[in-house]
Amino acid sequence: MPTKVVWLIALAHFLLHALTNGNYGIFRDELYYLDCARHPAWGYVDHPPLSIWLLAATRAVFGESIHASRLLSELAGAALVVVAAFLAKELGGGRFAQIVAALATGFAPALMVETGFYSMNAFDLLFWAVLAWMVVRIAKGADPRWWLCFGVVAGLGLLNKISVLFLGFAVIVAILLTNLRRQFGRWELYVGGLISALFFLPYILWNAARDWPTREFMENAKRFKIVALAPADFLGEQIMGMNPLLAPLWIGGLIWLLVPGRGARYRVLGIIYVTVLVFLMVQHAKAYYVFPAYAMLFAAGGCALESLFQRWRSKWPRGIVLTWIVVVGAATIPLSVPLLSPENFVRYQAALGIKQKPAETSGDAEMPQYFADRFGWENMTAVVASVYNALPDGEKKPQCLIIGSNYGEIGAINYFGSRHGLPSAFGVHNNHFYWEPPTFEPSVVLHIGGSREFLERLFNDVRLGATIHSRYAMSYETNLPVFVCRGPKTPLREVWRAAKKFI
């Protein structure tokens, strides 16, 4: 088992999130995932179902508060810290290497962000780390039946997020390029692959039955949404995401794995990282898709430092390294966790000279997207409610239909709307397209966002009911119109089928 200090680091990581996670409000994607959790299924347009099943279970037991919704992500973050230490131990690291791995993984800004709100990304980090640990055990000569365990965990990982396919591809490449290639003669490897495929099969069948919506979503995202980064910018995002001042640690770990020496026995991990990095860079994928690979590099970096310091009798270099990780990590906590007020966050970010680079083409804000998308939702709902309450009684529910332009707006109405007496909201963005509104033809539609010109093609009477202002929200969620639309020119069902938006 890892040293006790590791468990204390994991506990601190959990408490840091638990004590601050309500400061900025609920995140856009969380609103969508809660809507998904109300519609359990074997698949969704933009993700597999496991994280939604877990959220549905949490929701059933603890409710829909921010603290309840984020509990499992926070626990996944704490578990990631522990697994990083397990990885260091499996790589031959002692107490120092384990603490370095735990601290660096716990303090890495991007990893802290991804475990600070509910999404499949928090679990993805954990699945990758556990799978890396299994690969190391096999590389050390463990029973080949570990491939069966690998298949189970990889299958669950695929049911959580399909990016585990990148890891699986990289593992095959790494086996080919190392002494592990003899594993291709083991039946356990193939059965493990079959097990993971069987776990993933229901999601494939769900897609096949609907003409492959996930493929359409991915193609649209690549064409219209994701910012294509040059290789230098892609690498820069890796360095920034893990904290530039911690870069020597994981880069040193990568070198320790790849060059001849004690770490070369585990070269498979280094090849996995390089393969994933190059593949995703060439594919112009989002830079954060590589982030799950860093726990294993921090573990390797801790082992590399421990090997270096074993030549010295003095313990002060170890103390300096641990202090350095804590200090530089603490400096980035306000950038990853909602500790500061929005005003002070903007000042702190400016003081550090940090300028956010958007990963998507759709907008920007004073704060990074992972914080900006926690603002404005309750205010937006209140503004929509003011427009709704101004309607004549005969046009309110059940005759009124609220439509949002994206899943954040729809989810916000469904999350906050009951407090204002609002009916449920609907839309055509991603999986909301499949949850069609009631069969009646509404007498009035309240449409959040969109253009007046577009709506006038669909309705005879389109009027501006209100404008939503939210300073710290993303640019596309402020100065947002709420239109009151009457007299549809085309039946709603026909418009719905034509307006599908998978992106």
DODOVEX-719026 format. One line per field, with one value per residue (C-alpha): residue number from 1; x, y, z; residue in three letters. Coordinates in nm, 4 decimals, padded with zeros to 6 digits. Each point is the difference from the previous one (the first is absolute). Example, Ala and Ser with C-alpha at 12.3 -4.5 7.8 and 13.67 -1.06 7.14 Angstrom:
num	(1;2);
px	(01.2300;00.1370);
py	(-00.4500;00.3440);
pz	(00.7800;-00.0660);
residuo	(Ala;Ser);
This chain:
num	(1;2;3;4;5;6;7;8;9;10;11;12;13;14;15;16;17;18;19;20;21;22;23;24;25;26;27;28;29;30;31;32;33;34;35;36;37;38;39;40;41;42;43;44;45;46;47;48;49;50;51;52;53;54;55;56;57;58;59;60;61;62;63;64;65;66;67;68;69;70;71;72;73;74;75;76;77;78;79;80;81;82;83;84;85;86;87;88;89;90;91;92;93;94;95;96;97;98;99;100;101;102;103;104;105;106;107;108;109;110;111;112;113;114;115;116;117;118;119;120;121;122;123;124;125;126;127;128;129;130;131;132;133;134;135;136;137;138;139;140;141;142;143;144;145;146;147;148;149;150;151;152;153;154;155;156;157;158;159;160;161;162;163;164;165;166;167;168;169;170;171;172;173;174;175;176;177;178;179;180;181;182;183;184;185;186;187;188;189;190;191;192;193;194;195;196;197;198;199;200;201;202;203;204;205;206;207;208;209;210;211;212;213;214;215;216;217;218;219;220;221;222;223;224;225;226;227;228;229;230;231;232;233;234;235;236;237;238;239;240;241;242;243;244;245;246;247;248;249;250;251;252;253;254;255;256;257;258;259;260;261;262;263;264;265;266;267;268;269;270;271;272;273;274;275;276;277;278;279;280;281;282;283;284;285;286;287;288;289;290;291;292;293;294;295;296;297;298;299;300;301;302;303;304;305;306;307;308;309;310;311;312;313;314;315;316;317;318;319;320;321;322;323;324;325;326;327;328;329;330;331;332;333;334;335;336;337;338;339;340;341;342;343;344;345;346;347;348;349;350;351;352;353;354;355;356;357;358;359;360;361;362;363;364;365;366;367;368;369;370;371;372;373;374;375;376;377;378;379;380;381;382;383;384;385;386;387;388;389;390;391;392;393;394;395;396;397;398;399;400;401;402;403;404;405;406;407;408;409;410;411;412;413;414;415;416;417;418;419;420;421;422;423;424;425;426;427;428;429;430;431;432;433;434;435;436;437;438;439;440;441;442;443;444;445;446;447;448;449;450;451;452;453;454;455;456;457;458;459;460;461;462;463;464;465;466;467;468;469;470;471;472;473;474;475;476;477;478;479;480;481;482;483;484;485;486;487;488;489;490;491;492;493;494;495;496;497;498;499;500;501;502;503);
px	(00.0000;00.1173;00.1367;-00.2492;00.0964;-00.1524;-00.3376;00.0190;00.0742;-00.3002;-00.2208;00.1208;-00.0744;-00.3538;-00.0652;00.1320;-00.2629;-00.2769;00.0415;00.0153;-00.2057;-00.3103;00.1719;-00.0524;-00.3185;-00.0858;00.1906;-00.1629;00.0751;-00.1282;-00.3403;00.0005;00.1160;-00.2793;-00.2467;00.1640;-00.0305;-00.3760;00.0059;00.2191;00.1034;00.2742;00.1459;-00.0108;00.0966;00.3197;00.1037;-00.0452;-00.2314;00.2068;00.0513;-00.3710;-00.0988;00.2248;-00.1506;-00.3517;00.0825;00.1500;-00.3003;-00.2399;00.1783;00.1284;-00.1979;00.1126;00.1950;00.3460;00.1595;-00.1928;00.0587;00.3754;00.0602;00.1135;00.2286;00.1651;00.0473;00.1454;00.2511;00.1059;00.0267;00.2160;00.2485;00.0215;00.0323;00.2843;00.1820;-00.0811;00.1542;00.3162;00.0214;-00.0498;00.2784;00.2306;-00.0430;00.0207;-00.1621;00.1471;-00.0995;-00.3528;-00.0416;00.1367;-00.2433;-00.2943;00.0841;00.0693;-00.3129;-00.2097;00.1348;00.0050;-00.2402;-00.1785;-00.0501;-00.1375;-00.2417;-00.1248;-00.0751;-00.1676;-00.3343;-00.2004;00.0924;00.1306;00.3466;00.0565;-00.0577;00.2009;00.3080;-00.0457;-00.0595;00.3186;00.2071;-00.1321;00.0591;00.3567;00.0565;-00.1185;00.2329;00.2935;-00.0908;-00.0073;00.3318;00.1487;-00.1022;-00.3332;-00.2421;-00.1280;-00.3523;00.0395;-00.1004;-00.3462;-00.0156;00.1324;-00.2849;-00.2635;00.1388;00.0535;-00.3569;-00.1384;00.2268;-00.1406;-00.3530;00.1075;00.1896;00.1141;00.3412;00.1085;00.0269;00.3022;00.1612;-00.0813;00.1591;00.3085;00.0314;00.0032;00.2702;00.2035;-00.0243;00.1259;00.2992;00.1129;00.0812;-00.3662;-00.0633;00.0143;-00.3387;-00.1483;00.0424;-00.2209;-00.3705;-00.0713;00.0855;-00.2616;-00.2657;00.0645;-00.0582;-00.3187;-00.1248;00.0519;-00.1799;-00.2961;-00.0299;00.0021;-00.2403;-00.3292;00.1169;00.0939;-00.3426;-00.1695;00.1844;-00.0703;-00.3729;00.0051;00.2194;00.3224;-00.0723;00.3306;00.1949;-00.2022;00.0642;00.3761;00.0216;-00.1954;00.2081;00.3203;-00.1257;-00.1790;00.0911;00.3501;00.2851;00.2725;00.3284;00.3428;00.2391;00.1815;-00.3275;-00.1170;00.3178;-00.0340;-00.3444;00.1509;00.2576;-00.2523;-00.2570;00.2433;00.1610;00.3110;00.2033;-00.0809;00.1000;00.3555;-00.1548;-00.2161;00.2482;00.2709;-00.2315;-00.0512;00.3749;00.0526;-00.2429;00.1474;00.3791;00.2105;00.0097;-00.2195;-00.3140;00.0417;-00.1662;-00.3216;00.0647;-00.3458;-00.1468;00.2236;-00.0985;-00.3671;00.0299;00.1895;-00.2438;-00.3040;00.1589;00.1005;-00.3248;-00.2197;00.2219;-00.0232;-00.3774;-00.0310;-00.1853;-00.0554;00.3187;-00.1663;-00.0562;00.3647;-00.0388;-00.0922;00.3520;00.1808;-00.0581;00.2332;00.2646;-00.0128;00.0468;00.2988;00.1395;-00.0164;00.1900;00.2601;00.0648;00.0160;00.2606;00.2016;-00.0130;00.1015;00.3547;-00.0009;00.0013;-00.1637;-00.3806;-00.0284;-00.0428;-00.3131;-00.1363;00.0646;-00.1832;-00.3037;-00.0113;00.0334;-00.2951;-00.2170;00.0880;-00.0412;-00.3102;-00.1578;00.0589;-00.2235;-00.2811;-00.2003;00.0211;-00.1485;-00.2337;-00.2568;00.1760;-00.0062;-00.2876;-00.0379;00.1473;00.3052;00.0420;00.0223;00.2598;00.1989;00.0020;00.1180;00.2716;00.1359;-00.0058;-00.2309;-00.2170;-00.2462;00.0028;-00.3450;-00.0252;-00.3198;-00.0955;-00.3269;00.0937;00.2142;-00.0326;00.1963;00.0464;00.1022;-00.2887;00.0038;-00.0845;-00.1980;-00.2493;-00.0992;-00.1466;-00.3313;-00.2261;-00.2181;-00.0219;-00.0936;-00.2795;-00.1313;-00.0088;-00.1851;-00.2410;-00.0706;-00.0937;-00.2105;-00.1835;-00.0909;-00.1900;-00.3804;-00.1187;-00.1386;00.3489;00.1799;00.0498;-00.0996;-00.0306;00.3468;00.3138;00.3498;00.2806;00.3715;00.2676;00.2423;00.0003;00.1237;-00.2993;-00.2418;00.1573;-00.0079;-00.3769;-00.0491;00.2233;-00.1085;-00.3370;-00.2173;00.0788;-00.1657;-00.2899;00.1427;-00.0826;00.2819;00.2226;00.0825;00.2386;00.1798;00.3571;00.1648;-00.2082;-00.2799;-00.0906;-00.1262;-00.2053;-00.2637;-00.2555;-00.3635;-00.2102;-00.2165;00.0557;00.0908;-00.1840;00.3238;00.3695;00.2623;00.3260;00.3277;00.2688;00.0063;-00.0613;-00.3216;00.0374;00.0109;-00.2987;-00.2040;00.0252;-00.1751;-00.2546;-00.2345;00.0600;00.3422;00.0594;00.2929;-00.1120;00.3221;00.3794;00.2164;00.3206;00.2627;00.3410;00.2189;-00.1811;00.1311;-00.0561;-00.2758;-00.1979;-00.0134;-00.1957;-00.2208;-00.3501;-00.3173;-00.2528;-00.3756;-00.1198;-00.3609;-00.1723;00.2202;00.0259;00.1021;-00.1025;00.2442;00.0811;00.1221;00.2177;00.1392;00.1221;00.1690;00.1670;00.2094;00.3281;00.2649;00.3151);
py	(00.0000;00.3587;00.1982;00.1640;00.3444;-00.0902;-00.0645;00.3373;00.1678;-00.1776;00.1128;00.3596;-00.0146;-00.1199;00.2606;00.2840;-00.0784;-00.0813;00.3275;00.2260;-00.1682;00.2119;00.3362;00.0647;-00.1957;-00.2986;-00.0691;-00.0057;-00.3676;-00.0990;00.1446;-00.2175;-00.3116;00.0424;00.0103;-00.3166;-00.1612;00.0561;-00.2089;-00.3068;-00.1775;-00.2114;00.3001;00.3707;00.2038;00.1373;-00.2615;-00.3589;-00.0707;-00.1010;00.3469;00.0717;-00.3217;00.0970;00.3485;-00.1426;-00.2193;00.2937;00.2148;-00.2664;-00.0241;00.3531;00.2287;00.2547;00.2553;00.1032;-00.1782;-00.3208;00.0061;00.0495;-00.2560;-00.2820;00.2275;00.1211;-00.3577;-00.0893;00.2839;-00.1288;-00.3535;00.1278;00.1391;-00.3404;-00.1919;00.2301;-00.1025;-00.3667;00.0487;00.1463;-00.2927;-00.2492;00.1734;-00.0697;00.3304;00.0351;00.2459;00.3106;-00.1017;-00.0802;00.3370;00.1824;-00.1846;00.0719;00.3683;00.0702;-00.1811;00.1705;00.3479;-00.0206;00.2802;-00.1825;-00.3159;00.2042;00.1775;-00.3251;-00.1526;00.3171;-00.0416;-00.2960;-00.1440;-00.3207;00.1625;-00.0498;-00.3738;-00.0110;00.1220;-00.2799;-00.2720;00.0924;-00.0018;-00.3397;-00.1463;00.1375;-00.1671;-00.3320;00.0343;00.0549;-00.3132;-00.2014;00.1538;-00.1222;-00.3550;-00.0293;-00.2791;00.0610;-00.0342;00.3662;00.0622;-00.1225;00.2621;00.2527;-00.0907;00.0528;00.3386;00.1106;-00.1050;00.2063;00.2829;-00.0158;00.0089;00.3201;00.1729;-00.1272;00.1651;-00.3256;-00.1198;00.2313;-00.1692;-00.3449;00.0874;00.1353;-00.3152;-00.2161;00.2224;-00.0143;-00.3790;-00.0242;00.2235;-00.1635;-00.3422;-00.0310;-00.1079;-00.3574;00.0757;-00.0350;-00.3724;00.0021;-00.0784;00.2225;00.3119;-00.0809;-00.1006;00.3250;00.1908;-00.1974;00.0795;00.3728;-00.0213;-00.1763;00.2753;00.2582;-00.1896;00.1419;00.3526;-00.1040;-00.1579;00.3123;00.2063;-00.2448;00.0124;00.3805;00.0343;00.0700;00.3325;-00.0079;-00.0126;00.2951;00.1881;-00.0602;00.1019;00.3204;00.0834;-00.0412;00.2136;00.2781;00.0012;-00.1139;00.2454;-00.1765;00.0587;00.0069;-00.2574;00.2669;00.1289;-00.3550;-00.0677;00.3359;-00.1005;-00.3141;00.2040;00.2579;-00.2604;-00.1814;00.3231;00.1241;-00.0164;-00.3691;-00.0743;-00.1118;-00.2690;-00.1726;00.0606;-00.1518;-00.2923;-00.0503;00.0040;-00.2457;-00.2381;00.0259;00.0069;-00.3014;-00.0457;-00.1072;00.1537;-00.1656;-00.3125;00.2030;00.1592;-00.1133;00.2975;00.2487;-00.1392;00.0118;00.3695;00.0919;-00.1975;00.1670;00.3450;-00.0313;-00.1655;00.2662;00.2812;-00.1240;-00.0392;00.3636;-00.1251;00.2062;00.0301;-00.1243;-00.3439;-00.0741;00.1035;-00.3486;-00.1163;00.2261;-00.1867;-00.2736;00.2561;00.1703;-00.3433;-00.0655;00.3459;-00.0753;-00.3251;00.1749;00.2598;-00.2650;-00.1915;00.3181;00.0949;-00.3463;00.0944;00.2785;-00.0561;00.3321;00.0135;00.3708;-00.0416;-00.2065;00.2648;00.2696;-00.1977;-00.0652;00.3643;00.1096;-00.2171;00.1306;00.3659;00.0020;-00.2150;00.2283;00.2973;-00.1551;-00.1169;00.3245;-00.0650;-00.3482;00.0249;00.2764;00.1519;00.3650;00.2290;00.0477;00.3513;-00.1216;-00.2987;00.2295;00.2116;-00.3049;-00.1473;00.3312;00.0305;-00.3394;00.1084;-00.2836;00.0404;-00.2754;-00.1615;-00.1253;-00.3708;00.0703;00.2562;00.1090;00.2702;00.1408;00.1676;00.1804;-00.3338;-00.3356;-00.2012;-00.2554;00.2855;00.2308;-00.2756;-00.0056;00.3495;00.1386;-00.3039;00.0920;00.3594;-00.1223;-00.2111;00.2959;00.2184;-00.2690;-00.0313;00.3743;-00.0339;-00.3073;00.1666;00.2951;-00.2306;-00.0139;-00.2876;-00.1802;-00.0196;-00.1458;-00.3689;-00.2318;00.2198;00.1627;-00.1686;00.1147;-00.0774;00.0536;00.0385;-00.2355;-00.2621;00.2453;00.2287;-00.2928;-00.1606;00.3253;00.0340;-00.3625;00.0425;00.3409;00.0412;-00.1800;00.2731;00.2473;-00.2171;-00.0469;-00.2982;-00.2256;00.1217;-00.1826;00.0344;-00.1758;00.0170;-00.3426;-00.2492;00.2517;-00.0618;-00.3456;00.1279;00.1668;00.2374;-00.0975;-00.0664;00.3131;00.3053;00.2808;00.3317;00.1805;-00.0899;00.1680;-00.0407;00.0649;00.1311;-00.0359;00.2720;00.1876;-00.0423;-00.3797;-00.0135;00.2242;-00.2717;-00.2361;00.2280;00.2775;00.2069;00.0268;00.2521;00.0660;-00.0811;00.0754;-00.0041;-00.2022;00.1581;-00.1973;00.1619;-00.3022;-00.2473;-00.1058;00.2618;-00.2041;-00.0132;00.3735;00.2673;-00.2973;00.0674;-00.1743;00.0040;-00.0418;-00.1852;-00.0549;-00.1297;-00.2858;-00.0183;-00.3670;-00.2820;-00.0368;-00.3626;00.0886;00.2833;-00.2284;-00.2663;00.2568;00.1936;-00.2814;00.1338;-00.2557;00.1949);
pz	(00.0000;-00.0609;00.2913;00.2383;-00.1264;-00.3369;00.1608;00.1731;-00.3347;-00.1534;00.2886;-00.0377;-00.3725;00.0685;00.2696;-00.2154;-00.2614;00.2467;00.1915;-00.3070;-00.2706;00.0535;-00.0256;-00.3724;-00.0672;-00.2131;-00.3230;-00.3453;-00.0651;00.3434;-00.0912;-00.3115;00.1836;00.2540;-00.2888;-00.1353;00.3437;-00.0221;-00.3200;00.0756;-00.3201;-00.1559;-00.1762;-00.0695;-00.3040;00.1530;00.2564;00.1148;00.2927;00.3059;00.1494;-00.0465;00.1758;00.2915;00.0104;-00.0109;00.2993;00.1895;-00.0876;00.1263;00.3349;00.0694;-00.2324;-00.2591;00.2037;-00.1186;00.2947;-00.0655;-00.3761;00.0365;00.2731;-00.2294;-00.2045;00.3190;00.1175;-00.3409;00.0408;00.3419;-00.1381;-00.2872;00.2515;00.1697;-00.3278;-00.1085;00.3182;-00.0704;-00.3442;00.1502;00.2418;-00.2842;-00.1921;00.2938;00.1773;00.3748;00.2374;-00.1656;-00.3539;00.1151;00.1698;-00.3055;-00.2278;00.2297;00.0484;-00.3670;-00.1157;00.2651;-00.0749;-00.3832;-00.1016;-00.2824;00.2053;00.2869;-00.2362;-00.1515;00.3408;00.1290;-00.1778;-00.1194;-00.3358;-00.1510;-00.0115;00.3730;-00.0361;-00.3229;00.1899;00.2509;-00.2600;-00.1868;00.3184;00.1093;-00.3479;00.0005;00.3372;-00.1449;-00.2984;00.2375;00.1954;-00.3212;-00.1100;00.3296;-00.0783;00.1792;-00.0888;-00.3574;00.1358;00.0938;-00.3631;00.0948;00.2759;-00.2491;-00.2336;00.2690;00.1073;-00.3617;-00.0825;00.2863;-00.1087;-00.3526;00.1414;00.1719;-00.2831;-00.3369;00.0394;00.1673;-00.3610;-00.0356;00.2975;-00.1356;-00.3343;00.1767;00.2122;-00.3150;-00.1536;00.3207;00.0161;-00.3585;00.0740;00.3254;00.1399;00.0871;-00.3598;00.1263;00.1568;-00.3472;00.0524;00.3084;-00.0320;00.3000;-00.2043;-00.2635;00.2508;00.1861;-00.3220;-00.0617;00.3514;-00.0514;-00.3367;00.1604;00.2597;-00.2784;-00.2271;00.1393;-00.0772;-00.3524;-00.0461;00.1363;-00.2613;-00.2815;00.0752;-00.0424;-00.3093;00.1945;00.1751;00.1918;-00.3252;-00.1313;00.3248;-00.0199;-00.3647;00.0630;00.3068;-00.1963;-00.2906;00.1842;00.3685;00.0936;-00.0494;-00.2009;00.1829;-00.1594;00.1526;00.2014;00.1421;00.0729;00.1966;00.1696;00.1229;00.1524;00.1885;00.1172;00.0969;00.2275;00.1314;-00.1817;00.3210;00.0338;-00.3607;00.0960;00.2178;-00.2607;-00.2826;00.2196;00.0640;-00.3721;-00.0597;00.2886;-00.1679;-00.3489;00.0456;00.1044;00.3747;00.2881;-00.1485;-00.3400;00.1382;-00.0109;-00.3379;-00.1020;00.1933;-00.1781;-00.3387;00.0978;00.0837;-00.3173;-00.2156;00.1548;-00.0233;-00.3659;-00.1064;00.1575;-00.1218;-00.3577;00.0368;00.1178;00.3052;00.3117;00.2028;00.3176;-00.1532;00.0929;00.3645;00.1320;-00.0924;00.2469;00.3269;-00.1255;-00.1017;00.3388;00.1584;-00.2264;00.0786;00.3719;-00.0561;-00.2145;00.2709;00.2684;-00.2012;-00.0426;00.3675;00.1188;-00.0938;00.2596;00.3728;00.0755;00.0120;-00.0732;-00.3808;00.0653;00.2313;-00.2596;-00.2709;00.2185;00.1080;-00.3621;-00.1087;00.2841;-00.0610;-00.3783;00.0322;00.2589;-00.2292;-00.2654;00.2300;-00.0506;-00.3751;00.0406;00.2987;00.0638;00.2995;-00.1097;-00.0862;-00.3776;00.0253;00.1929;-00.2299;-00.3028;00.1804;00.1109;-00.3488;-00.1444;00.2649;-00.1049;-00.3644;-00.1009;-00.3077;-00.0708;-00.3439;-00.1000;-00.0819;-00.1920;-00.2611;00.1544;00.2483;00.2775;00.3397;00.2707;00.1736;-00.1506;-00.1392;00.2815;00.2409;-00.2303;-00.0768;00.3682;-00.0160;-00.1159;00.0047;00.2961;-00.1206;-00.3490;00.1460;00.2003;-00.3119;-00.1972;00.2928;-00.0140;-00.3678;00.0722;00.2883;-00.2254;-00.2372;00.0179;00.2169;-00.3035;-00.1534;00.2999;00.0585;-00.1397;-00.3134;00.0277;-00.1310;00.1045;-00.2441;00.0664;-00.2653;00.1762;00.2721;00.2633;-00.0446;-00.0121;00.3044;00.1971;-00.0462;00.1002;00.3057;00.1326;-00.1724;00.2537;00.2511;-00.2353;-00.1118;-00.3490;-00.2219;-00.1183;-00.2806;-00.3217;-00.2913;-00.2827;00.1315;00.0327;00.1979;00.0622;-00.3638;00.0990;00.2939;-00.2108;00.1570;00.0581;-00.3082;00.0352;-00.2196;00.2442;-00.0082;00.0866;-00.0087;00.2177;-00.1890;00.1810;-00.2320;-00.3756;-00.2569;-00.0599;-00.3750;00.0322;00.2327;-00.2298;-00.2650;00.2420;00.1741;-00.1085;00.3126;00.1650;00.2761;00.2321;00.3523;00.1883;-00.0245;00.2374;00.1332;00.1918;00.0313;00.0693;-00.2243;-00.3376;-00.2689;-00.1675;00.3268;00.0687;-00.1880;-00.0787;-00.1362;00.1145;-00.2839;00.0337;-00.3109;-00.1140;-00.3098;-00.1244;-00.3784;00.0033;00.2349;00.2871;-00.0815;-00.3483;00.1307;00.2692;-00.2390;-00.2228;00.2838;00.1508;00.1424;00.0890;00.0954);
residuo	(Met;Pro;Thr;Lys;Val;Val;Trp;Leu;Ile;Ala;Leu;Ala;His;Phe;Leu;Leu;His;Ala;Leu;Thr;Asn;Gly;Asn;Tyr;Gly;Ile;Phe;Arg;Asp;Glu;Leu;Tyr;Tyr;Leu;Asp;Cys;Ala;Arg;His;Pro;Ala;Trp;Gly;Tyr;Val;Asp;His;Pro;Pro;Leu;Ser;Ile;Trp;Leu;Leu;Ala;Ala;Thr;Arg;Ala;Val;Phe;Gly;Glu;Ser;Ile;His;Ala;Ser;Arg;Leu;Leu;Ser;Glu;Leu;Ala;Gly;Ala;Ala;Leu;Val;Val;Val;Ala;Ala;Phe;Leu;Ala;Lys;Glu;Leu;Gly;Gly;Gly;Arg;Phe;Ala;Gln;Ile;Val;Ala;Ala;Leu;Ala;Thr;Gly;Phe;Ala;Pro;Ala;Leu;Met;Val;Glu;Thr;Gly;Phe;Tyr;Ser;Met;Asn;Ala;Phe;Asp;Leu;Leu;Phe;Trp;Ala;Val;Leu;Ala;Trp;Met;Val;Val;Arg;Ile;Ala;Lys;Gly;Ala;Asp;Pro;Arg;Trp;Trp;Leu;Cys;Phe;Gly;Val;Val;Ala;Gly;Leu;Gly;Leu;Leu;Asn;Lys;Ile;Ser;Val;Leu;Phe;Leu;Gly;Phe;Ala;Val;Ile;Val;Ala;Ile;Leu;Leu;Thr;Asn;Leu;Arg;Arg;Gln;Phe;Gly;Arg;Trp;Glu;Leu;Tyr;Val;Gly;Gly;Leu;Ile;Ser;Ala;Leu;Phe;Phe;Leu;Pro;Tyr;Ile;Leu;Trp;Asn;Ala;Ala;Arg;Asp;Trp;Pro;Thr;Arg;Glu;Phe;Met;Glu;Asn;Ala;Lys;Arg;Phe;Lys;Ile;Val;Ala;Leu;Ala;Pro;Ala;Asp;Phe;Leu;Gly;Glu;Gln;Ile;Met;Gly;Met;Asn;Pro;Leu;Leu;Ala;Pro;Leu;Trp;Ile;Gly;Gly;Leu;Ile;Trp;Leu;Leu;Val;Pro;Gly;Arg;Gly;Ala;Arg;Tyr;Arg;Val;Leu;Gly;Ile;Ile;Tyr;Val;Thr;Val;Leu;Val;Phe;Leu;Met;Val;Gln;His;Ala;Lys;Ala;Tyr;Tyr;Val;Phe;Pro;Ala;Tyr;Ala;Met;Leu;Phe;Ala;Ala;Gly;Gly;Cys;Ala;Leu;Glu;Ser;Leu;Phe;Gln;Arg;Trp;Arg;Ser;Lys;Trp;Pro;Arg;Gly;Ile;Val;Leu;Thr;Trp;Ile;Val;Val;Val;Gly;Ala;Ala;Thr;Ile;Pro;Leu;Ser;Val;Pro;Leu;Leu;Ser;Pro;Glu;Asn;Phe;Val;Arg;Tyr;Gln;Ala;Ala;Leu;Gly;Ile;Lys;Gln;Lys;Pro;Ala;Glu;Thr;Ser;Gly;Asp;Ala;Glu;Met;Pro;Gln;Tyr;Phe;Ala;Asp;Arg;Phe;Gly;Trp;Glu;Asn;Met;Thr;Ala;Val;Val;Ala;Ser;Val;Tyr;Asn;Ala;Leu;Pro;Asp;Gly;Glu;Lys;Lys;Pro;Gln;Cys;Leu;Ile;Ile;Gly;Ser;Asn;Tyr;Gly;Glu;Ile;Gly;Ala;Ile;Asn;Tyr;Phe;Gly;Ser;Arg;His;Gly;Leu;Pro;Ser;Ala;Phe;Gly;Val;His;Asn;Asn;His;Phe;Tyr;Trp;Glu;Pro;Pro;Thr;Phe;Glu;Pro;Ser;Val;Val;Leu;His;Ile;Gly;Gly;Ser;Arg;Glu;Phe;Leu;Glu;Arg;Leu;Phe;Asn;Asp;Val;Arg;Leu;Gly;Ala;Thr;Ile;His;Ser;Arg;Tyr;Ala;Met;Ser;Tyr;Glu;Thr;Asn;Leu;Pro;Val;Phe;Val;Cys;Arg;Gly;Pro;Lys;Thr;Pro;Leu;Arg;Glu;Val;Trp;Arg;Ala;Ala;Lys;Lys;Phe;Ile);
